Amino acid sequence: MAEVELNIQRYSAEVVAHRHAHHQLVLPVEGALSLSMDGRELRVAGLSGMLVPSDARHAFAAPDRNRFLVIDVPHAAAEQLGAAPWFERAAGEPIALDAAVALLVRAAADELDGVGSVALRRQWAGLLVLTLAERGERGPRRAPEKLRRALRFIDEHAHEPITVADVAAHAELSPGHLHHLFRTVLGATVQDRIAALRLARATELLSRTDLGIAEIALRCGYADQSCLTRSLRRRHGVTPAALRRAARSGRPVEPRRGRALPRDGGA
C-alpha cells in the first residue's frame, strides 16, 4: 500500500533544483520559501502553500529562518485517499490555507517536530491531505459523502463538547462504521481529529490572546482547565502557562524528547 510521508523541513539560502516522481505539498509554518517552477516565481508563506506536481523540475531557497511541513504523496496514495482529481486540478498552483487549516498545520508541526514516529506522521499527513482536498473550491468526490459530512461537522463544532456519537449521528452512520471510515481513509480516529483541532485552537489563543486559561479551555471544547492541561502535557510535555510564557518571550517551546526526524532536503 502506497503511503503519504510527512517531514518537517528547514531550508537554506542555497538554491537547490530537482524533481521527484510523487506529488508534494509544501505548507508553511514559519518563514517564506522562494520557489521557481515552469518559468514562474512563486512564494510559499503565510496562508499560501504549494502543490508541486510529480516530475516538475523546480528550484527553491529560503534565506531566513523557516519551517515547513512537506508531504510526499505518491499517485497511488492520492487514489487511495480519493484525492487524485484534486491533485490533478491543483498541481503547480498555490494552495490557499484558511484559518482552520493553518491551525492544523501549526498543530502538526508542534506535534511532530523532533518526534520520529512514522505512524504518527502518516496519520497527520493523511488528515491534512484530505482536509486540503475537502477545502478545494472545485473539490471532487474524494471520499465517501458521509465521511466528508463528518469532517465538516467536526471542523465546525470541535470547540463544543461533541462526542463520537454526535459525529456519527450527524453523518448518519453507526459509531463503528464511522470509526472504520476514519481508520481506512485517514489512518486516524475521530478523537484524533477532534483533539487536533481543539489543541490547535487552544495553542493559538494561549499564544496570541490574554484570555484566562480556564476561559480558553471552555472556548476550545475542554470540560475544564485541567483537561486542557492534561492534553498539552500529553502532546507537547508543557503546561498552558509554560506555552504562553514561551510565546511571549519569543523562545520556542522545548519539544518532548524523541528521535530526530530525517531530513532529505526535498522541497
C-alpha positions in Angstrom: 0.0 0.0 0.0 1.4 3.4 -1.0 1.8 5.8 1.9 1.9 9.5 2.3 5.0 10.7 4.1 5.3 13.9 6.1 8.6 15.6 7.1 9.4 18.9 8.7 11.9 20.8 6.5 14.1 23.8 7.2 15.7 25.3 4.0 18.9 27.2 3.4 19.6 30.2 1.3 21.4 28.0 -1.2 19.3 27.5 -4.4 18.6 23.8 -5.0 16.8 22.3 -8.0 15.4 18.9 -8.5 12.3 16.8 -9.5 10.6 13.8 -8.0 8.2 11.1 -9.0 5.5 12.0 -6.5 3.3 14.9 -5.8 4.4 17.2 -2.9 2.6 19.6 -0.7 4.7 22.3 0.9 2.8 24.0 3.8 4.3 27.0 5.6 4.7 27.0 9.4 7.1 30.0 9.6 9.2 32.0 7.2 9.0 32.1 3.4 10.2 29.8 0.7 11.0 31.1 -2.8 10.1 28.6 -5.5 10.7 28.7 -9.2 8.7 26.3 -11.5 7.5 26.4 -15.1 9.1 29.9 -15.6 7.1 31.3 -12.6 8.5 32.8 -9.4 6.3 31.7 -6.5 6.3 32.3 -2.8 5.2 29.8 -0.1 4.5 31.7 3.1 1.7 32.8 5.5 -1.6 31.3 4.2 -0.2 30.2 0.9 1.0 26.6 0.4 2.1 24.9 -2.9 1.3 21.7 -4.6 4.4 20.7 -6.6 3.3 18.1 -9.2 5.3 14.9 -9.9 8.1 15.2 -12.4 8.0 19.0 -12.3 11.5 20.5 -12.1 11.6 23.2 -9.5 14.2 25.3 -7.6 13.8 26.6 -4.1 15.6 28.6 -1.4 14.7 30.3 1.9 17.3 32.9 3.1 15.7 33.5 6.6 14.6 31.3 9.5 11.9 29.0 8.3 10.0 25.8 8.9 7.6 23.9 6.5 5.5 20.7 6.5 6.4 18.7 3.4 4.0 15.9 2.4 5.1 13.4 -0.3 2.0 11.9 -2.0 2.6 9.0 -4.4 0.0 8.7 -7.2 -1.3 5.5 -5.7 -1.8 7.2 -2.3 -3.7 10.0 -3.8 -6.0 7.5 -5.4 -6.5 5.6 -2.2 -7.4 8.8 -0.3 -9.9 9.7 -3.1 -8.0 12.9 -3.7 -6.4 12.2 -7.1 -8.8 14.5 -9.1 -8.0 17.4 -6.8 -4.2 16.8 -7.1 -4.6 16.9 -10.9 -6.5 20.2 -10.9 -4.4 21.9 -8.3 -1.0 20.7 -9.4 1.5 23.5 -9.8 -0.7 26.1 -8.2 -0.6 27.9 -4.9 -2.9 26.4 -2.2 -4.9 28.9 -0.1 -5.0 27.9 3.5 -8.0 29.1 5.5 -7.6 29.8 9.3 -8.7 26.3 10.3 -6.2 24.6 8.0 -3.5 26.9 9.1 -4.2 25.9 12.7 -4.0 22.2 11.8 -0.6 22.8 10.0 0.7 24.6 13.1 -0.6 21.8 15.4 1.0 19.1 13.2 4.4 21.0 13.2 4.3 21.4 17.0 3.3 17.8 17.5 5.9 16.3 15.1 9.0 18.5 15.3 11.6 16.3 16.9 9.4 13.2 17.1 10.3 10.2 14.9 7.1 8.2 14.9 6.4 7.2 11.3 2.9 6.1 12.1 2.1 9.5 13.7 3.5 11.5 10.8 1.5 9.4 8.4 -1.7 10.0 10.3 -1.2 13.7 10.2 -0.3 13.6 6.5 -3.4 11.8 5.6 -5.5 14.1 7.7 -4.0 17.2 6.1 -4.3 15.9 2.5 -7.9 15.0 2.8 -8.7 18.3 4.6 -7.0 20.3 1.8 -8.8 18.4 -0.9 -12.1 18.9 1.0 -11.4 22.7 1.0 -10.7 22.8 -2.7 -13.1 25.1 -4.5 -14.0 22.6 -7.1 -13.5 19.6 -4.8 -14.1 16.2 -6.4 -15.9 13.3 -4.9 -12.8 12.4 -2.9 -14.1 10.4 0.0 -17.5 8.9 0.9 -20.0 11.7 1.3 -20.8 10.7 4.8 -17.2 10.9 5.8 -16.9 14.4 4.3 -20.1 15.3 6.2 -18.5 14.0 9.4 -15.3 16.1 8.7 -17.3 19.3 8.2 -19.2 18.7 11.4 -16.1 18.2 13.4 -14.4 21.3 11.8 -17.5 23.4 12.7 -18.1 22.0 16.2 -14.8 20.8 17.6 -14.9 23.8 20.1 -18.1 22.3 21.6 -18.2 19.2 23.9 -19.1 16.9 21.0 -18.7 13.1 21.1 -18.1 10.4 18.6 -21.8 9.5 18.8 -22.7 13.1 17.9 -20.4 13.0 14.8 -21.8 9.6 13.8 -25.4 10.7 14.2 -24.8 13.8 12.0 -23.2 11.7 9.3 -26.0 9.1 9.6 -23.6 6.3 10.4 -23.1 4.0 13.3 -20.1 4.9 15.5 -18.4 1.6 14.4 -18.8 2.4 10.7 -17.6 5.9 11.2 -14.5 4.6 13.1 -13.8 2.2 10.2 -14.0 5.0 7.6 -11.7 7.2 9.6 -9.2 4.4 10.0 -9.4 3.2 6.4 -9.3 6.6 4.7 -7.3 8.8 7.2 -5.3 6.3 9.2 -6.6 8.1 12.3 -9.6 8.2 14.6 -12.5 10.6 15.1 -10.9 11.5 18.5 -7.6 12.3 16.8 -9.2 14.9 14.6 -11.3 16.5 17.4 -8.2 16.6 19.7 -6.0 18.1 17.0 -8.5 21.0 16.2 -9.1 21.7 19.9 -5.4 21.8 20.7 -4.6 23.9 17.7 -7.2 26.5 18.7 -6.1 26.4 22.3 -2.4 26.9 21.3 -3.4 29.8 19.1 -5.4 31.5 21.9 -2.7 30.9 24.5 0.0 32.4 22.2 -2.0 35.4 20.9 -4.5 36.5 23.5 -4.7 37.5 27.1 -7.7 35.3 27.8 -7.6 33.3 31.0 -6.5 29.6 30.7 -9.9 28.4 32.1 -11.8 30.5 29.6 -9.6 29.2 26.7 -10.3 25.7 27.8 -14.0 26.2 27.7 -13.9 28.0 24.3 -12.0 25.1 22.8 -14.3 22.3 23.9 -12.5 21.1 27.0 -14.5 20.4 30.1 -12.2 22.5 32.3 -8.7 23.9 32.6 -7.3 20.6 33.9 -8.4 18.8 30.7 -6.6 21.3 28.6 -3.5 21.0 30.8 -3.5 17.2 30.5 -3.9 17.4 26.7 -0.9 19.8 26.3 1.3 17.8 28.7 0.5 14.5 26.8 1.0 16.0 23.4 3.9 18.5 24.0 5.1 18.0 27.5 4.3 21.5 28.6 1.6 23.3 30.6 -0.6 26.1 29.2 1.2 28.6 31.3 4.6 27.5 30.1 3.5 27.6 26.5 2.1 31.2 27.0 5.4 32.3 28.6 7.4 30.9 25.8 5.2 32.6 23.2 5.5 36.0 24.9 9.3 35.7 25.3 9.8 34.6 21.7 11.5 31.4 22.8 10.4 28.1 21.2 8.7 25.6 23.5 11.1 22.8 24.2 9.6 19.7 22.4 9.2 16.4 24.1 12.1 14.0 23.6 12.1 11.7 20.6 14.2 10.5 17.7 15.0 13.3 15.3 13.1 13.4 12.0 15.1 12.5 8.9 15.8 15.4 6.6 16.3 14.6 2.9 16.4 18.2 1.5 13.3 17.7 -0.6 11.1 20.6 -1.5 
